[in-house]
Amino acid sequence: MASPTQYRVNRQIRISPIRLIGADNTQVGIIETQDALRQAQAAGLDLVEVSPHADPPVCRIMDYGKFKYAQKKKERGGPKKVHSTLKELRVRPAIDKHDLGYRLVQGRKFLEQGHKVQVVCIFRGRQMAHPEMGREVMRQVAEDLEDICKVEAQPRMSGNRMTMMLARKT
């Protein structure tokens, strides 16, 4: 459709007859312009020529102010999408296979949406003596998601946490 300034409205429509579409989007048919104007005024709306190059031209009964507003909004576009945010996936060194599978589904969803995923493995008590268990969990996560992501930062320990960063493959 053209920009809102190019539509003819009410008395600006000089050609007759026209194809009329009613306020409820039903085809009224081919009628004289004066009859269409009377119907629009009776409904308290405007007669707008939406397709001037058709034979006969197509006009619609509508609220022109609302129509112009919608056209401007469409031209402007919707809200801009935030490209990438950081999502966190928390796992434990002794995580069950089912729980890990659930976390992997969540991680895959985040990656498909374009987010970066930080995988955090939290150690407690005696688990601190076995960081290889956490590395194995991290390796499993990276391996299961390798079709959609790449490891941006390898697993590393800091305190009682092991972190790894995943980003979507381009």
C-alpha positions in Angstrom: 0.0 0.0 0.0 1.1 3.6 -0.5 2.0 6.0 2.3 -0.9 7.6 4.2 -0.6 10.9 2.3 -1.5 9.4 -1.0 -5.0 8.1 -0.2 -8.0 10.0 -1.4 -10.7 10.5 1.2 -14.4 11.4 1.1 -15.0 14.2 -1.4 -11.5 13.8 -3.0 -12.8 10.7 -4.7 -14.2 12.0 -8.0 -14.4 8.8 -10.1 -17.7 6.9 -10.2 -18.7 4.1 -10.0 -16.5 2.4 -7.3 -16.2 -1.0 -5.7 -17.1 -0.6 -2.1 -16.0 -2.6 0.9 -18.0 -2.0 4.0 -16.9 -1.1 7.5 -17.2 -4.8 8.5 -14.9 -5.8 5.6 -17.8 -7.2 3.5 -18.0 -6.6 -0.2 -20.9 -4.2 -0.9 -20.4 -4.2 -4.6 -20.1 -1.6 -7.4 -22.0 1.5 -6.6 -22.0 5.2 -7.3 -19.5 7.3 -5.3 -22.3 9.6 -3.8 -24.2 6.5 -2.4 -20.9 5.2 -0.9 -20.3 8.7 0.7 -23.8 8.7 2.2 -23.2 5.2 3.7 -19.9 6.3 5.2 -21.4 9.4 6.7 -24.3 7.4 8.1 -21.8 5.1 9.8 -19.8 8.1 11.1 -16.7 6.9 9.2 -14.7 8.0 6.1 -14.7 6.7 2.5 -11.1 5.9 1.6 -9.8 4.9 -1.8 -7.4 2.0 -1.0 -6.7 0.8 -4.6 -7.0 3.6 -7.1 -5.5 1.7 -10.0 -8.1 -1.1 -10.0 -11.0 -1.0 -12.5 -13.3 0.2 -10.9 -11.3 1.7 -8.0 -11.7 0.0 -4.6 -12.9 2.2 -1.7 -13.4 1.2 1.9 -15.5 2.6 4.7 -13.2 3.1 7.7 -11.9 5.5 10.3 -9.2 7.3 8.4 -7.4 8.6 11.5 -6.9 5.1 12.9 -5.9 3.9 9.4 -3.2 6.6 9.1 -1.9 5.8 12.6 -1.6 2.1 11.8 0.2 2.9 8.5 2.7 5.1 10.3 3.3 2.5 13.0 3.8 -0.2 10.3 6.4 2.0 8.4 8.2 2.7 11.7 8.5 -1.0 12.5 8.1 -2.7 15.8 10.4 -2.6 18.8 14.0 -3.4 18.1 15.0 -6.9 19.3 17.9 -7.2 21.7 20.3 -9.4 19.8 22.1 -11.3 22.5 21.8 -11.6 26.3 23.6 -13.9 28.6 21.6 -16.9 30.0 22.9 -19.1 32.7 22.7 -22.9 32.9 23.4 -24.3 36.3 24.6 -27.9 36.7 26.2 -30.0 39.5 29.1 -32.4 39.3 26.9 -35.3 40.3 23.9 -34.3 38.1 21.4 -37.1 37.0 21.2 -37.9 33.3 17.5 -36.9 33.2 18.2 -33.5 34.9 21.1 -32.9 32.6 18.9 -33.7 29.6 16.4 -31.1 30.8 19.1 -28.5 31.2 20.3 -29.3 27.7 16.9 -28.7 26.2 16.8 -25.3 27.9 20.3 -24.5 26.7 19.4 -25.4 23.1 16.3 -23.1 23.3 18.4 -20.2 24.6 21.0 -20.8 21.8 18.3 -21.0 19.1 17.0 -17.6 20.3 20.4 -16.1 19.8 21.5 -15.8 23.4 24.9 -16.7 24.8 24.8 -19.4 27.5 27.1 -19.5 30.5 27.3 -23.0 31.9 28.0 -22.9 35.7 28.9 -26.1 37.6 28.7 -25.5 41.4 30.8 -27.7 43.7 29.9 -28.3 47.4 31.9 -29.9 50.2 33.8 -33.0 49.1 33.0 -32.4 45.4 35.8 -29.8 45.5 38.3 -32.6 45.6 37.1 -34.0 42.3 37.1 -31.2 39.7 37.3 -33.9 36.9 33.6 -34.7 37.6 32.7 -31.2 36.8 34.9 -31.2 33.7 33.1 -34.4 32.5 29.7 -32.7 32.9 30.9 -29.6 31.0 32.3 -31.9 28.3 29.0 -33.6 28.0 27.1 -30.3 27.7 29.5 -29.0 25.0 29.3 -32.4 23.1 25.5 -32.5 23.2 25.1 -28.9 22.0 28.0 -28.9 19.5 25.7 -29.0 16.5 24.3 -25.6 17.4 27.0 -23.9 19.4 30.7 -23.4 19.8 32.7 -23.2 23.1 33.7 -19.5 23.4 35.5 -19.9 26.7 36.8 -23.3 28.0 35.8 -24.5 31.4 37.8 -23.0 34.3 37.6 -23.0 38.0 37.1 -20.0 40.2 36.4 -20.7 43.8 33.7 -23.3 44.1 32.4 -22.7 40.5 33.5 -23.9 37.1 32.3 -21.8 34.2 32.2 -22.3 30.4 30.8 -19.9 27.8 28.8 -21.2 24.8 27.8 -19.1 21.7 25.7 -20.0 18.7 27.5 -21.1 15.6 27.3 -18.6 12.7 
